[in-house]
Amino acid sequence: MTTTIFTDARIVDPSRGLDEVGTVVVGNGIIQAAGASARNQGIPEGAQVVEARGKTVMPGLVDARVFIGEPGAEHRETIASAGLAAAAGGVTSLIMMPDTDPVIDDVALVEFVLRAARDHAAVNIHPSAAMTRGLLGAEMTEFGLLQEAGAVAFTDGRRSVTDNAVLRRAMTYARDFGAVIALETNDPALGGGVMNEGLYASWLGLPGVPREAEIIPLERDLRLARLTRAKYHAAKISTAVSADVVARAKNDGASVTAGTAIHSLALNEHDVGEYRTFFRLAPPLRAEEDRLSMVEALKDGSIDIIVSSHDPQDVDTKRLPFADAAVGAVGLETLLAVALRLHHNGEVPLLRLVDTLSTAPARIFGLQAGSLAPGAPADLILVDLDHPWVVTEADLVSRSKNTCFEGARLQGKVLQTMVGGRTVFEI
Amino acid sequence: MSEPSIFPPYPHRHLLGIQNLSPVDLNLLLDRADAAVALSRQPEKKTSTLRGRTQINLFYEASTRTQSSFELAGKRLGADVMNMSVASSSVKKGETLIDTAMTLNAMRPDILIIRHAMAGAAALLAQKVGCSVVNAGDGAHEHPTQALLDALTIRRAKGDLSRLTIAICGDVLHSRVARSNILLLNTLGARVRVIAPSTLLPTGIHEMSVEVFNRMEEGLRGVDVVMMLRLQRERMAGAFVPSVREYFHLFGLDTRKLALAKEGALVMHPGPMNRGVEIASEIADGPQSVIQEQVEMGVAVRMAVMEALLDPRKSGGRA
């Protein structure tokens, strides 16, 4: 494999707390050197040199919550098409949710995903497995065998567990394997509405989802995580209280982490506008105060990671009255640029932002990723942080087009994506 | 054995559990059991130690092994043995445990053997009747004769228990056998390990004077004895462990895992076994297995217990 050298790049590597101008040397699929001092290494014969002055090199993003339609709904997204969308968005590793048909709750399905990913995907795709069989919330799956097969986390995907005894045992069992239980928290009865509960929902005449529908099961989960000493990840929190209770659990020494969807950092309930179904999300878009508190929690570390929660839905399931429409939005291709808003408007420092998008998720889920340290796999992206662009459906690589950012003006574009030293996307 | 006993008198009236028994008590019972083994291996197996005494087996849970073992033990000692099985008794008609006990008590038995699904049932019975009571298993609490027969099996094969490390593997949470064994083995100075997924360990296991392991590969290293526990079918499918397949893979005793134990380590199982769940057939039937010896020791231990409790040097069978 040829050696590639990025010269005069701004290098942002949260795994080493590094943000400096220097040289990145990639060879044999791994990072050979990255930093200011790497300049002095000279250029080996036959090396490909990328002049990166004014550009930024950072570890490829690690997206810990991605829904893919394969197997069962390939018309929405395949493992291959998700891989291409990820590469275009600068995501070099992603964790795939088990909400497929059939559900990924068996070793054979984990093996299927890994095989399909190896043969067809441009980026690293890691399956997570269902925590309970069929995502039904009753019987736990074979954590030991699934983990050996390559499942990196256990989750019931879009579903919340309601049986406390089931959850307690699953966490207890998971602890023996050091496995992460990653859950969304929405009480299905209390949270049975379709958008954030409040004045706006009331005027629209839509049933609301109160914040408590997220907070109550979250607090339950955190208590059980303390009791069982399991590794617990709150997958998508969206309220200020959620961030507080996570922070408190961390202070108590529990092995807990939290993520938030990019939507919760970028949008609010008013974006729903006149029943725009692409903005029907879970958790729902909250009020502006909630969004601001999510940004604050990201800065102070209560929230560890940002996920795209990429959830491809076809037009037919979105072109329905709001309350009947499918939930979710695609996000792999816009994750970085939307997150960079927080950098451009001075809300979150770039190093911290890249940490939450890459280094921290890799650490939480035990992936070999999220670092430009010498010896790390050469999963990296070359980014023009300032490049302005407008999102258009037509330009999206993903097989589904249900983006919340159609027509949005974003700043920051991925110019090149490398996975294991191989370029998988380039402008 | 009808001549004056060579054994010192046993100080307790009931055998409700291993808890509160001293090393002296336990060794006395084991020594008596050794003698009973010798007797049971003669062509003429019957003595008259308990001639004229009445033994009632009151089994609220089906148990072929334990019930027949107690029955045979009583008969070898010359007692009159009556089996009350719940399926055909007034218990079916809704009689409470205490009412049944009072009725049986009025028939003036000398010893009651009880097996019940509820922890504490044997102790409750002992408060209400005028005879000796032997706990043949109460819920997930204790099964003292099982622990004694396990200890006897180990002692006869390996000698002094205080030099041994013993691993108890599997469903400790629901196991009365495990609780009685942990108590007994610790009292006799053995080093006790438990190996199980955390879902099958009781709260507070770390304070039960055992070393706790979640991996067979770690816990079996260098042990002298491997005690397997039965995993009930209803606990296999997703409730406490996800599947039989995963359980056997991680916690089933097979050749590979057993090789980590000391050479010649004993393999034990209280029965009935689930082959291919907690134990592989080639291990259960292999040279290291003492599972059949355990059954033989069971009869001897129960003879020893009943003789000791009904020792004529004490005030007699009934108060």
Interface residues (C-beta under 8 A of the other chain):
Chain A: T132 R133 A138 E139 M140 T141 E142 F143 G144 L145 R169 T172 Y173 R175 D176 T228
Chain B: P197 S198 T199 N214 R215 A237 G238 A239 F240 V241 P242 S243 R245 E246 H249 L250
